Amino acid sequence: MNDRIELVGIRALGVIGVLPEERQRAQPFEVDLVIEADLAAAGRSDELDDTVDYGRATAVAAAVITGESHLLLERVAQRIAEEVLALERVTAVEVTVRKLRPPVPHQLDHSAVHIRRVR
């Protein structure tokens, strides 16, 4: 499948991490989604019902970040992938989750996990 919807820079606050200070307060995360689906019908019809609703996919990713608490970015990426794959018409998804303030002793822009899952 070559048809893709890209949602880049979804931001939300969540409690994700192993260290005690990461478990005590929400911190910023950023998510990118690349959703694979057959978009031919939407291209012909110009109807929202024939495509993947971007708002719903974005809400799903944000809900995992804000509504769940996990230790690893790998688990967060997997949960987002599971929820996005459950959306109608989605055949595959790539998920990148970035921790924007990783607790490391050196200057680091972000840490990230990138996965791809197929229905």
Stockholm file with secondary structure:
# STOCKHOLM 1.0

chainA/1-119         MNDRIELVGIRALGVIGVLPEERQRAQPFEVDLVIEADLAAAGRSDELDDTVDYGRATAVAAAVITGESHLLLERVAQRIAEEVLALERVTAVEVTVRKLRPPVPHQLDHSAVHIRRVR
#=GR chainA/1-119 SS CCCEEEEEEEEEEECBCSSHHHHHSCEEEEEEEEEEECCHHHHHHCCGGGSCCHHHHHHHHHHHHHHCCBSCHHHHHHHHHHHHHTSTTEEEEEEEEEESSCCCSSCCSCEEEEEEEEC
#=GC SS_cons         CCCEEEEEEEEEEECBCSSHHHHHSCEEEEEEEEEEECCHHHHHHCCGGGSCCHHHHHHHHHHHHHHCCBSCHHHHHHHHHHHHHTSTTEEEEEEEEEESSCCCSSCCSCEEEEEEEEC
//
